[in-house]
Amino acid sequence: MDTAPVTPASEFTEDLFSDDLLVTDDDLTADDTDEAADGPDAAAAAATAPAAAPVGPEFVHLHLHSDYSMLDGACQISRLCERVKALGQKAVAVTDHGNMFGAMELYRTATKQGLQPIIGCEFYTTPSGIADRSDATRHHLVLLAKDFTGYQTLCHLNRIAWSDEGIYYKPRLDRDALRRHHEGLVCLTACVAGEIPDCILHGREDKAREALEFFIEIFGKDDVYLELQYHAPPTLSMAEIADPEHRQLLAFERQVNQALKRLAREYGVGLVATNDAHYLQPGDDVGHDALLCIGTRSQLADSKRLRFSGDQFYVKSGAEMAAIFADCPEAISNTVRIAEKCAVTMPLGQNHYPVYRLPDGSDDAANLHCPVRKAYLRAICLENLPGRYALHEPENASYCPAGPDEPDAASRQAILERMGYELDIIDRMGYVSYFLVVWDFINYARRQGIPVGPGRGSGAGSIVAYLTGITDLDPLRYGLLFERFLNPDRVSPPDFDIDFCERRRGEVLEYVRGKYGSASVAQIGTFGTLKAKAVLKDVARVMGIPVADVNRLAALIPTDPKMTLTKAVEIPEVKALHESTEWVRQVFERGRVLEGLNRNQSIHACGVIIGDQPLDNIVPLARGANREWITQFPAAPCEELGLLKMDFLGLKTLTVIEDTLEMITGRGETPLRADDIPLDDARTYELLNHGNTVGVFQLESGGMQDLCRSFGISKLEEIIALVALYRPGPMEFIPTFIHCKFGRETPDYETPEMRQLLSETYGIMVYQEQIMQVCQAVAGFTLAQADVMRRAIGKKKEKDLLEYGEKFCEGVVNHGGYSREVAESIWGKILKFASYGFNKSHSACYGLMSYRTAFLKANYPAEFMAAMLNGELGNAEKMAFYIAEARHMGLRIMPPDVNHSLLRFGVSDGVIRFGLGAIKGVGSGAAEAIIAQRQRGGPFTGLLDFCERVDSGLNRRVMENLTKAGAFDSFGLRRAQIFSLLDEAMQRAQQTQTDRRLGQGSLFALLAPEDSAVLQLTPPDLPEWDQRELLSYEKELLGFYVTSHPTDQFADVLQTFQIETIAELSALDDNTGTRIGGIISHIDTKRSKRDNRPWAILTLESRESEIECMVFADRYGEYAEVLKPDSLVFVEGVFSRREEENAKVIAEKILPLEQAAEILTAEVHIRLRQKDMSREKVRQLADLCRQHPGPTPVIFCLICEGGEIAFVQADDLTIANSEAFRQGLRRLAGDGVLLQKANLARPKARERRVFNRPPVEVET
């Protein structure tokens, strides 16, 4: 069945009740109802069926929809195979709607279960041709692959169906496509939505015959089967079925089946029984019905929604199917006959990597070990030895190093031996072409100036990768191992993950498409699944449960990838609700059917598949949301089929580094390349050790900042260790690492070899490579053997642990010469660290990126922070965070300026400036025109000069926005003055431009320089707009307050009385009381559905951040007068950070900032100096206090002439700390004598109730 909305007369689901097809009870005789009966009671049969032995005669399901028929099929393939095996069936087909997403999963899972997988697809077909959009008719057609050729045919048909022509609401085929691609297939005519059944139901048996004749012509008589379906137990009469839709379906199926039997006899083709299974078990229809609602965004209560007729679309036993089709046993036996035909063997383990062809064509494309290609790779390595290692004349054995930077003879030998060893392994394993493919597109990126990362993952352990420029980290210097990347003892392909500049990653992908052919390159499809919490939310929504109740239920369940509904219902609070609340029980009941099913198909963020031929020879393809070609299989099956998977990652940090370097060059300095950044810069290490790492790659979090301060970083190797250690698990070793570094603890080394290998990390096996090296050094393992052992240990299988432990200990005793006790001690360490060990190659690459960003922040702070801001354009919260950090660093951030700004953030004279493109309503075209004119003719001298020179993209609205944003401030006039001159300036500029076009020149040219002033604009003497107006325009047009912030005038009040800043809230636990201050930047007023009372969501903003505050009805009524945009307030309440929800504050009190001192002061301290005091002044102070009675205690702090301080508090003296009191105190004692001690007690946490209303009753 098809769950998507359909076009008129195209699908059975819409034709079901058309007038010309409708069959009523009156049309059915008693004989009809008996003849229309369809099978035994499914639930009873399943309940009494044996678990393993065949249930009834042999039968195979050939028309079945898995959960890859998204939000339509509810058969998860693993559960499906278990069900089929339990029924004693020997094979099973999956025929999903318009795709083969599940084909490889079925192949793997069924084969493992001892079942025969049958790969198929239920295609959508159109009779009028896929190019014709005028006819929206759509039919179904089931095609099954007989062999690998048939599988390839299905792949080719999928490519056609998913092409631009093929997709029209659904991916479609036409007869022309079937004429071109039909080899190796069995054809089934599908359900009542098939072309032949549809013609029968519309009284067009001539058309049905014509369609059948076409199928026979294309597929051959022996491979065409007419499909019989009937969805009711045979013991149930038509009159007993209450649902009219179900009765109608059965009438249609009976009518079609009778006609198909006649056609089968007439044409000599076979009949086959299918059940169009969409779910596994009887009773699963309840959950499946909810799934349809999820897919169609409807609710169960909707009367006109898509639904299945009856409850019989499950995976039935052979006995049930035989009973339904007792009058046609051949339709049952033919399922087995078809299954015997369909024996696809997938060619796993072949190599379909793209082949790099040498420029001169001298290589053999079919030979993975082509010596010419290996020589080419070796030549690239030799060519780069001088640049990478200062190693000259590598093939001259008698060469003597002469230069001061050249490696000595031993180092020279080590470099060349490592290179030769790697090249031999790469060739032996058949990956020379792979290395050249990767080298080629990275080389292209570098030639085009596209930033490339230094490496990622274990690939940095290869010296060949370093010499070819695939990576940028010297594996010899940092002790990185080739075997961690490519192990000759373990047959698994290498895997380079490449980071590119986020902005230009697409250019590299386009180059690869051009190089190997667009048909041979696709992005990788992925699938999102219905996890436990998502299932509950989705099911509750379609049941019509109020969102607030659903969220409260979901909040009780942890967001854990391993969470299941079975585990969730054991949580005490959830269990209690499950037992006491009917709708909760029903949600779980329906949800269990759906849990784990595929919910949607999407695109891997960076994965790309490349092949040596058109991909649809090997895998089926589909289209992504942006019409890009994607594989229907996820990455792993594509790799199993021999295709190359590459990760083309877009890394924002590379873009930030590149933008920073461009700005450095733009200010006239010698161009700096990322590769040239020195690794011993004192400023960089100072910045790191002060924890000033906001914006520094991988070191930005609060925990990392604290760790940097305590680590005492002095070299890159320590950053590498830091990146490896700061993870769950190894974090427990950080204190030991630090104590050993500073001599507070002594590292423990069992042997001299251990000291040599682990001294860098003070005896802790931080890296996987260290475990491998220890095994090599003390136990005599090869590095390849050590890598295999390391992987086995990581899986924690008892048998492997015992086996490898014994081998290791024997090696330590026999090879290393140490005692069994020492061997077992070292083995114990290996077991302890193996689970936590990190890939040093990966950590080293990321450590280098961390260092480079720290270097740029330390040495070029303005350029670096401008680049960081450019990297977050469109993310207001992040931009506000980095703007605050820039100001904290002492950097000035200024509005855009036509004489200084670029399109995006830039730096001018050490000041970070907003880009012209950031001004709302200006647009990149006008901004680029302004920049181009400035670069061509120099700075603009004034408003008139600007209007005359920039004649494209400027209108009154653009000019207004430039003025309000401050872009004309450098002209020396107030913004109000500029604004008043806009009309005159634009009119005169337009006249000047007209004169130029007419060849009349400008009047300026006729005047002497001393006289030209008469034609300049004369600004009126207007006052500037008030501060609030200036700031509101900046906020409106730039998204931020730039020149100042509305809360600046209350900075002392905020610092005194708020418990946290808004930016600090993220460190709080959920349900923690707080008080925050800021400006109300937005209010969204709503009304309660329950009682129509108003409530509001307000956005409270500070200089650094913003947060939503929920003001519910009671509080809204109390504080309505305060709740206005641009109000400056304190919000007191409870911080809420529930999983899958944005953080917010639940407001309990709202207080204007100007009232804070009077209400929130716990006690007032009045500081007085003895030398300034007199009896009269003391009397006046006492009088002042008595004139302002209130609840706040007063403490006098008397500073004596000898330096002593006396504190005096009168028990009966309390005041109201009002503005009047504070003014009187200033007049009497001067500024600076008042210290206000705030009441910083946290509001109480809220007592949470799961439901605050009676439980919702749901019909069962």
Secondary structure, DSSP 8 states (H G I E B T S, - for coil): ---S---TTTSHHHHTT-TTT---GGG--HHHHHHT---S-HHHHHHHS-SSS--SS---B-SB-BTTSTTT--B-HHHHHHHHHHTT-SEEEE--BT--TTHHHHHHHHHHTT-EEEEEEEEEE-TT-TT--S----EEEEEEESSHHHHHHHHHHHHHHTSTTTBSSSBEE-HHHHHHS-TTEEEE--STTBHHHHHHHTT-HHHHHHHHHHHHHHH-GGGEEEEE---S-TT--GGG---HHHHHHHHHHHHHHHHHHHHHHHHT-EEEE---B-BSSTTTHHHHHHHHHHHHT--TT-TTS---SSS--B---HHHHHHHTTT-HHHHHHHHHHHHH------TT---------TTS-S-TT-TT-HHHHHHHHHHHHHHHHHHH----TT-TT----STTS--HHHHHHHHHHHHHHHHHHHHTT-HHHHHHHHHHHHHHHHTT--B-S--GGGGG-HHHHHHTS--S-TTTTT--GGGTS-TTS------EEEEETTTHHHHHHHHHHHH-GGGEEEEEEEEE--HHHHHHHHHHHTT--HHHHHHHHHTS---TT--HHHHTTSHHHHHHHHH-HHHHHHHHHHHHHTT-EEEEEEEEEEEEE-SS-GGGTS-EEE-TTS-EEESS-HHHHHHTT-EEEEEEEEHHHHHHHHHHHHHHHTT-----GGG--S--HHHHHHHHTT--TTSTT--SHHHHHHHHHH---SHHHHHHHHHHSSTTGGGGHHHHHHHHTTSS----SSHHHHHHHGGGTT---BHHHHHHHHHHHH---HHHHHHHHHHHHHT-HHHHHHHHHHHHHHIIIII---HHHHHHHHHHHHHHHTT-B-HHHHHHHHHHHHHHHHHHHHSHHHHHHHHHHTTTT-HHHHHHHHHHHHHTT--EE---TTT--SS-EEETTEEE--GGGSTTTHHHHHHHHHHHHHHH-S--SHHHHHHH--SS--HHHHHHHHHTTTTGGGSS-HHHHHHHHHHHHHHHHHHHHHHHTT---GGGGS-GGGGGGGS----------HHHHHHHHHHHHSS--S--TTGGGHHHHHHH-SS-GGGGGGS-TTEEEEEEEEEEEEEEEE-TTT--EEEEEEEE-SS-EEEEEE-HHHHHHHTTT--TT-EEEEEEEEE--TTS--EEEEEEEEEGGGHHHHHEEEEEEEEEGGG--HHHHHHHHHHHHHSEEEEEEEEEEE-TTS-EEEE--TT-EE---HHHHHHHHHHH-TT-EEEEE-----------S-SS-------
